Amino acid sequence: ESKLTSYKDIRLKSNIAYYLAKIPRFLVEGAWLKNLEISYYDALSKDTPPRPVSRLSVILEGFVYRVNINEQFRKVNALVSLLKNDKKFSKEFDSIDLVVVRQESMDNFAVTYFKIACK
């Protein structure tokens, strides 16, 4: 019985292609990705009784450049809002959070670094 239950959770297909195609469309003007991490983590299902399941995790790291530094932060927040407002993203992930946002210098230009975790 337990072996059968564990086989039910084996991943036979994935929606990664959707996310790989969709994420670049979310990037607002002046934004680019430095790193895109896609992985799976163990979680408990919402079934009764809960059982172990594998959940998708996407972490986006990148930068935004705009001449107006204040607008850089607005663009990062706009990116997070686009992710949260997409029906498929909001259905797949329990949380879409801006983990880190900070001002940095790149080749003598002020840029804003961001890290967004979708879990």
N, C-alpha and C positions, 0 to 999 in steps of 0.2 A: 504493500500500500504506500509506504513512504517513498519507495523508488519511483513508483508511478507518479506521485505528486511532484517529485523533483524533476521528472522528465517534462511535466507540463510547463515548466518555467524556462525551458531551453528556447533561446531566441532563434527563430527560423527565418525571420525577415526583419527589416529595419526601415525606419522612415528617415534615415540620415540624409538621403538624397534630397528630400524636401528642404531640410534645414540648410544644407550646403547651397542650394539654389536660392533660398529665401533670404538668408542673412546678408548677402551683399546688397540686396535691394533695400534693406533697412538702414544701411549706412547713410547718414545724412551728409550733405555737402561739406567737404573738408575733413571727413573722418576716414580712417583706414585702420585695418586690423594688423596687429603685430603677431598675435597668437590666437589660434582657435583650438580649444581642447574639447574633444567629444569623448565621453566615457560613460560607463554604466556603474552604478553603485547598488548595493544591497539595501532593500527597504522592506517594510511590511505592507502587505496589501490592505485595502480598506474593507476586505471581506470579513465575515464573522464565521469562524474565528480567523484572525489575521494569519497570513502565511508569507514566507519570504518571497520577494519578487525582485527583479532587476529593473532599476529605473534609469532613465537617460539624464545625463548631466552635460550641459554645454557652458563653457566658460569663454567669454570674449574679452580679449585684451587689445587695446589699441590707443590711438591718439586722435585728437581733433585739433585742427588749426584753423583759426579765423583771425583776421587782423585785430578785431575787438576781442580782448581776452575774456570779457564777461560773456560774450556770445558763445565762446567755446563751452562753457559750463551749460548754457542753455541747450546747445546741440547734443551734449551728452545726455541731459535729461530728456530731450526729445527722442533720442535713440531708445532709452529705457521705456518711454511711453509707447513707442511704436511696437516694441516687443510685447509689452503687457497687453496692448489692445488688439493684437493679432489673435484671432479665435483659436487657431491651431496651437500657437505657442502657449496661450493661457490655459488651454485644455491639457496639454502635455506636461507642463511644469507647475508644481505647487507654488514655487516662488521664483520671481525674476527680480534680482536685487543688484543694485549698484554697490559693489563691495569696496572699491577704491576709486577715488577721483582726486587727482593732484596736478598742480602746475609743474611743468618741467621745461628745461631748455634743450632744444635740439638744433644744432647748427646755428646758434645765436638767434633762434626764433622761439618765442614762448608758445608752448603747446600744452594741451591738457591730456594727461594719461587717464585711461579708465579701465576698469575691470568689472565685468558684469557676469554674475553667476545665475544660470537658469537650472533649477533643480526641481 
